[in-house]
Amino acid sequence: MWPFKRKEPAVETRSSGTGYTTQVMQARADYITGVEGIAELTGTVQGCVSLWEGGLSLADVEGTDMLTPAMLALAARALALRGEAVFVIREDGLLPCSDWDLTTRFSRPVAYRVGIPDTGGGTTQTVLAGEVMHLRIGADMGMPYVGQSPLRRARLTAGLLQTMESALSEVYANAPLGSSVIPFPEAPDTDMGDLAHGFRGMRGRVLVRESVNVTAAGGPAPQTDLKASDVTPDLSKAMTRETLAAARSSIEMVYGVLPGLGNSATTGPMVREAQRHLAQWALMPIAAMIGQEASEKFGQAVKLDVMRPLQAFDAGGRARALGAIVQTLAMAKEAGVDPAEALDLVDWKD
């Protein structure tokens, strides 16, 4: 009807599952869960984190003097517990950041708002991506700019480890360990109280109760009733030892530490093999990632090596291999064969 216009139907706007709001909320959730790990305070996790700190802080750094052992130790701890570490690049060195937000373009960070800790209160700065060295491990395909800590990738095992250690601590704090109940013939309460206090030890306490198997007419109590009963809880039926050992082994494997390293029956070869496994399969890829990020941000080639300073190789095997190589090259020279061509045939590179 003129002059009225037809009312258009209302268009309902909904956010998609891959929209900006969803990505921001997911990134924030990942940030929170990556920081607040429920198993971070357990001895197993802190032992693995210490191995990461020691291994990366000893790395040989070529091409820059900004990656000091202190900065590498901070990066190792942040990567182990948080999954990522951010440093602001300045002329006098790297500034560690305690908090940060970032904006991306085509999945690549373009700007950061970082929080730099200080004794009198942290400061906030806005910097470009070229001024920031952002290290991350365990990134997801949906958010390649957010790292994930090993604990978050093993959330079930981490929760089990924390629950087991909390339960055991409560048992040892509250359970009547070493306590017992002793039947006793009928006697005044004062005498039974004095007798019970006389049995009191360092931890457990003896509870004296009257015998229930007393015959009529005040007859003596049968001797079969006078048997102490221990009230210490039997934890072996709950398989706490096996469960705790399995949870610890799983956490150690997530961090690249062979569970045999924590075994009481571990021998020297097993310790060396565990150190070799940690350096080669856990720390060396992280060192290569740090070297690549530093090379892009510093504008010069940077290389990190953790194998040589940790001596994470078989010294005897290398010596035997060197002797075989020298002997083979000598034989090739005597036979008139070019050693370079012979090495190429077996894909031997630097």
C-alpha positions in Angstrom: 0.0 0.0 0.0 1.3 3.4 -1.0 3.2 5.2 0.6 4.2 2.2 2.7 6.9 -0.2 1.7 6.9 -3.9 2.0 8.6 -4.9 5.2 11.7 -7.0 4.4 12.2 -10.2 6.5 14.7 -9.9 9.2 18.1 -11.4 8.4 19.5 -13.4 11.2 23.2 -13.1 11.4 25.2 -15.9 13.0 28.9 -16.4 13.6 30.5 -19.3 11.7 32.6 -21.9 13.3 35.7 -20.5 11.6 34.9 -16.8 12.1 37.1 -14.2 13.7 35.3 -14.4 17.1 35.6 -18.1 17.3 39.3 -18.0 16.5 39.9 -15.3 19.1 38.0 -17.3 21.8 39.8 -20.5 20.9 43.2 -18.8 21.0 42.4 -17.3 24.4 41.3 -20.7 25.7 44.4 -22.3 24.4 46.5 -19.6 26.0 44.8 -20.2 29.4 45.0 -24.0 29.3 48.6 -23.8 28.1 49.6 -21.7 31.1 47.5 -23.3 33.9 48.7 -26.9 33.6 47.4 -29.0 36.4 50.5 -31.2 36.5 53.1 -28.4 36.3 54.0 -28.6 40.0 54.7 -32.3 40.0 58.3 -33.6 40.4 58.1 -35.6 37.2 57.3 -32.5 35.1 59.8 -30.3 36.8 62.5 -32.9 36.2 61.7 -33.0 32.5 61.7 -29.2 32.4 65.1 -29.0 34.1 66.5 -31.4 31.4 65.1 -29.1 28.7 66.6 -26.0 30.4 70.0 -27.6 30.9 70.2 -29.0 27.4 69.2 -25.8 25.5 71.3 -23.5 27.7 74.4 -25.6 26.8 73.8 -25.3 23.1 76.5 -24.1 20.8 75.3 -20.9 19.1 76.9 -19.7 15.8 76.1 -16.4 14.1 74.9 -14.2 17.1 75.6 -13.4 20.7 72.0 -12.5 21.6 71.0 -16.1 22.4 72.8 -16.3 25.7 72.5 -19.4 28.0 70.1 -17.4 30.2 67.8 -16.6 27.3 67.9 -20.1 26.0 67.0 -21.4 29.5 64.0 -19.1 29.7 62.9 -20.2 26.3 63.2 -23.8 27.2 61.1 -23.4 30.3 58.5 -21.4 28.5 58.3 -24.0 25.7 58.1 -26.9 28.1 55.3 -25.4 30.3 53.5 -23.0 27.8 54.4 -24.2 24.4 55.6 -20.9 23.1 58.0 -18.1 24.1 58.1 -14.5 22.8 61.2 -12.1 23.0 61.3 -8.5 21.8 64.5 -7.9 19.8 66.5 -4.8 20.9 70.0 -3.6 20.2 71.2 -4.6 23.6 69.7 -8.0 23.6 66.4 -9.9 23.9 63.5 -8.8 26.2 61.4 -11.7 27.5 57.7 -11.2 27.4 55.3 -12.5 30.1 52.1 -11.9 28.0 51.2 -11.0 24.5 48.4 -10.6 21.9 49.0 -10.8 18.2 47.2 -10.0 14.9 47.8 -12.2 11.9 47.4 -12.0 8.1 47.3 -15.2 6.1 48.2 -17.1 9.3 51.3 -15.1 9.8 51.8 -12.7 12.7 52.1 -9.0 11.7 51.9 -7.2 15.0 52.2 -7.9 18.7 51.1 -6.2 21.9 53.6 -7.5 24.4 53.9 -7.2 28.2 57.5 -6.8 29.4 57.9 -7.6 33.1 59.6 -5.1 35.5 60.1 -5.0 39.2 57.9 -1.9 39.6 55.2 -3.2 37.3 55.3 -4.4 33.7 55.0 -2.3 30.6 53.0 -2.8 27.5 54.4 -2.1 24.0 53.1 -2.6 20.5 55.7 -3.9 18.1 55.8 -5.3 14.6 56.4 -9.0 13.9 59.9 -8.2 12.6 60.9 -7.0 16.1 59.7 -10.2 17.8 61.2 -13.6 18.0 58.2 -16.0 18.5 59.1 -19.6 19.3 56.3 -22.2 19.4 56.0 -26.0 19.4 53.1 -28.3 18.9 51.1 -25.8 16.8 47.8 -26.9 15.5 46.8 -26.7 11.8 43.8 -24.5 12.7 46.0 -22.0 14.6 49.6 -22.3 13.5 50.5 -19.1 15.5 49.6 -20.7 18.9 51.9 -23.2 20.5 50.9 -26.1 22.7 52.8 -27.4 25.7 53.5 -31.2 26.0 51.2 -31.2 29.1 48.3 -29.9 27.1 48.9 -32.5 24.4 48.8 -35.2 27.2 45.9 -33.7 29.2 44.5 -37.1 30.4 47.9 -38.4 31.6 48.7 -35.0 33.2 45.4 -35.0 35.1 46.0 -38.6 36.2 49.4 -37.8 37.5 48.2 -34.8 39.4 45.3 -36.7 40.9 47.4 -39.6 42.0 50.0 -37.5 43.7 47.3 -35.4 45.4 45.5 -38.6 46.6 48.7 -40.1 47.9 49.6 -36.9 49.8 46.1 -36.9 51.4 46.4 -40.5 52.4 49.8 -40.0 54.1 48.5 -36.9 55.8 45.2 -38.2 57.1 45.2 -42.0 57.0 45.8 -43.9 60.3 49.2 -45.3 59.3 50.6 -47.6 61.9 47.5 -47.5 64.0 46.0 -50.7 65.5 43.1 -51.8 67.6 43.8 -54.2 70.5 41.0 -56.1 72.4 41.4 -55.9 76.2 39.4 -57.5 79.1 36.9 -55.4 80.9 38.6 -52.6 82.9 37.9 -49.0 84.0 38.1 -46.4 81.3 40.9 -44.5 83.1 43.1 -47.6 83.1 42.4 -48.3 79.5 43.2 -44.6 78.6 46.4 -44.7 80.5 47.4 -47.9 78.8 46.6 -46.5 75.3 48.7 -43.4 76.0 51.5 -45.7 77.0 51.4 -47.4 73.5 51.5 -44.1 71.7 54.4 -43.9 69.2 55.8 -41.4 66.7 53.1 -41.7 64.1 50.6 -44.5 64.7 48.4 -44.8 67.8 47.1 -47.9 69.5 43.4 -47.9 70.4 42.4 -50.2 73.2 38.8 -51.5 73.3 36.9 -53.9 75.5 36.6 -57.5 74.5 33.2 -58.6 73.2 33.7 -62.3 73.8 33.3 -62.3 77.6 31.4 -65.2 79.2 28.6 -64.7 81.6 29.1 -64.3 85.4 32.3 -62.4 84.9 34.4 -65.2 83.4 37.7 -64.5 81.7 37.9 -63.5 78.1 38.9 -66.1 75.6 42.5 -65.8 74.4 41.4 -66.0 70.8 39.9 -62.5 71.0 43.0 -60.8 72.3 44.5 -60.2 68.8 45.5 -56.8 67.5 43.9 -55.5 64.3 45.9 -53.2 62.1 43.9 -50.3 60.5 46.6 -49.1 58.1 44.9 -48.9 54.7 46.1 -51.4 52.1 46.9 -49.3 49.0 48.2 -52.2 47.0 44.7 -53.2 46.1 44.1 -49.8 44.5 47.2 -50.3 42.3 48.5 -46.9 43.1 52.1 -47.9 42.5 51.5 -49.2 39.0 49.2 -46.3 38.1 51.6 -43.7 39.3 54.5 -45.3 37.5 52.5 -45.5 34.2 51.5 -41.9 34.5 55.1 -40.8 35.2 56.4 -42.8 32.2 53.8 -41.3 29.9 54.7 -37.7 31.0 58.4 -38.5 30.5 57.8 -39.8 27.0 55.8 -36.7 26.1 58.9 -34.6 27.0 61.2 -36.9 25.0 62.7 -38.5 28.1 62.9 -42.3 28.1 61.1 -43.7 31.2 64.1 -46.0 31.8 66.1 -42.9 33.0 64.0 -42.8 36.2 64.2 -46.5 36.8 66.1 -47.5 40.0 67.8 -50.4 38.1 69.1 -48.1 35.3 72.6 -48.7 34.1 75.2 -46.5 32.5 74.4 -47.4 28.9 70.7 -46.8 29.5 71.4 -43.3 30.9 73.6 -42.5 27.9 70.9 -43.7 25.5 68.2 -41.7 27.3 70.4 -38.5 27.1 71.0 -39.3 23.4 67.3 -39.7 22.7 66.4 -36.5 24.6 69.0 -34.4 22.7 68.4 -35.9 19.2 64.6 -36.2 19.1 63.4 -33.5 21.5 66.0 -30.7 21.9 67.6 -30.7 18.5 64.4 -30.0 16.5 63.7 -27.2 18.9 67.2 -25.9 18.4 66.7 -26.0 14.7 63.5 -24.1 15.0 65.1 -21.4 17.2 68.0 -21.1 14.7 65.6 -20.6 11.8 63.5 -18.0 13.7 66.7 -16.2 14.7 68.1 -16.2 11.2 64.9 -14.7 9.8 64.7 -12.0 12.5 68.4 -11.1 12.9 69.1 -11.1 9.2 72.1 -13.5 9.4 72.6 -17.2 9.5 72.2 -18.6 13.1 72.8 -22.2 14.0 72.3 -24.1 17.3 73.7 -27.5 18.2 73.0 -29.4 21.3 74.5 -32.7 20.3 78.2 -31.8 20.8 78.0 -30.0 24.2 75.8 -32.7 25.6 78.0 -35.4 24.2 74.8 -37.1 23.0 76.6 -39.5 20.7 78.3 -42.9 21.0 82.0 -41.9 21.4 83.2 -45.5 20.9 81.1 -45.9 17.8 82.4 -42.7 16.4 86.0 -43.7 17.0 85.4 -47.0 15.2 83.6 -45.3 12.4 86.5 -42.8 12.0 89.0 -45.6 11.8 87.0 -47.5 9.2 86.6 -44.3 7.1 90.3 -43.5 7.2 91.1 -47.1 6.3 88.6 -47.1 3.4 89.9 -43.8 2.1 93.4 -45.1 2.1 92.4 -48.2 0.2 90.5 -46.1 -2.3 93.5 -44.0 -2.9 95.7 -47.0 -3.4 93.2 -48.4 -5.9 93.0 -45.1 -7.8 89.3 -44.5 -6.9 88.2 -40.9 -6.2 87.1 -40.7 -2.5 84.5 -38.1 -3.3 82.7 -40.3 -5.8 82.9 -43.2 -3.4 81.3 -41.2 -0.7 78.5 -40.0 -3.0 77.6 -43.6 -3.8 76.7 -44.2 -0.2 75.0 -40.8 0.3 77.7 -39.6 2.7 77.3 -35.8 3.3 78.8 -33.3 5.7 
